[in-house]
Amino acid sequence: MIGFGTWQLGSRTAYESVRAALEIGYRHIDTATLYQNEADVGRAVKDSGLGREQVFVTTKLRPQDARHARRTLESSLRLLDTGYVDLWLIHWPTGQDELVSTWRELLSAKDAGLARNVGVSNYSPALIDELTEATGQQPAVNQVSWSPAQHDPALLDEHRRRGIAVEGYSGLKNTDMRDPVLTGIAQRHGVTPAQVVLRWHLEHDIAILPRSSRREHIAANFDLDGFALTKDEVTAIDTLTRTG
Ligand SMILES: NC(=O)C1=CN([C@@H]2O[C@H](COP(=O)(O)OP(=O)(O)OC[C@H]3O[C@@H](n4cnc5c(N)ncnc54)[C@H](OP(=O)(O)O)[C@@H]3O)[C@@H](O)[C@H]2O)C=CC1
């Protein structure tokens, strides 16, 4: 449920931050071909001394690589220095003409054991249904932008009904940490507003992928077990959705 995000972490920072995250206790790392740091993530996992099976590694396929999806995955695996990824996602929707064929590529990689799970990112439920109807197999995960200011309970219900896990990204970046609702709740629990935001995701069963290059933030973002939000607090954060 607590993954470590690596977008915009350049080579050295990606390596050092992933090493720190694994030392602190994270066991889920989120990268992508687009981030150009798969080799650094792979090296950090290797150097951590953890067994490969102890770390859940996600990478993503850029839609522009859809026509050579298998070759792209093989390149990701080489860079990550591993025989498989735990989760392979289509980073954002492909064009309609490649929608189903790309999904079939992911399913075939799963059958070949190169990806343990396959899913999508930034897909609408309607697009997901097209994939499922064509192949009889639905994505395990949809990774979408999720924050107090930008979230949609109806969308969450759509995923729940289908049994698709939701991973939320950019939850910290898209939040005003000075919002009095968040600072008030944080003060009450003796935590930071960032921790409140991440805890709010977990209360909704949404996996989180906080990214940081600062050890104290990496540690704080993983330290979410010591408090729980009340129902009223969850509702108060739910209503921070930006309108208009
Ligand atoms: N599938 C997709 O299309 C997308 C996926 N993602 C994935 O989701 C991950 C997370 O999203 P991302 O957009 O990176 O943004 P985040 O919401 O994780 O925010 C990152 C920012 O928050 C700051 N921050 C982190 N922890 C704290 C803290 N405890 N207190 C205050 N500030 C903090 C970081 O700064 P500092 O380094 O100083 O701590 C950084 O500037 C990505 O890294 C990527 O793996 C992201 C976007 C799109």
The ligand as an ORCA input file, in Angstrom:
! r2SCAN-3c Opt
* xyz 0 1
  N       1.143      7.116    -13.679
  C       1.341      8.411    -13.839
  O       0.936      9.031    -14.850
  C       2.055      9.165    -12.780
  C       2.674      8.480    -11.758
  N       3.328      9.146    -10.761
  C       3.994      8.337     -9.716
  O       3.551      8.784     -8.455
  C       4.664      9.258     -7.705
  C       4.229     10.410     -6.780
  O       3.762     11.529     -7.488
  P       4.640     12.868     -7.694
  O       4.012     13.592     -8.819
  O       6.068     12.494     -7.794
  O       4.381     13.768     -6.443
  P       4.150     13.586     -4.844
  O       2.724     13.844     -4.586
  O       4.786     12.372     -4.301
  O       4.934     14.888     -4.342
  C       6.320     15.002     -4.406
  C       6.689     16.344     -3.793
  O       6.286     16.380     -2.431
  C       7.385     16.727     -1.591
  N       7.249     15.935     -0.363
  C       7.403     14.600     -0.221
  N       7.195     14.221      1.039
  C       6.898     15.344      1.730
  C       6.581     15.592      3.091
  N       6.531     14.599      3.982
  N       6.317     16.865      3.450
  C       6.370     17.875      2.557
  N       6.666     17.710      1.256
  C       6.932     16.436      0.845
  C       8.621     16.364     -2.376
  O       9.682     17.206     -2.064
  P      11.018     16.677     -1.278
  O      11.790     15.848     -2.261
  O      11.683     17.933     -0.883
  O      10.553     15.865     -0.099
  C       8.171     16.591     -3.818
  O       8.372     17.946     -4.174
  C       5.679      9.659     -8.778
  O       6.969      9.846     -8.262
  C       5.514      8.521     -9.730
  O       6.181      7.363     -9.253
  C       3.325     10.529    -10.745
  C       2.742     11.261    -11.741
  C       2.082     10.648    -12.862
*
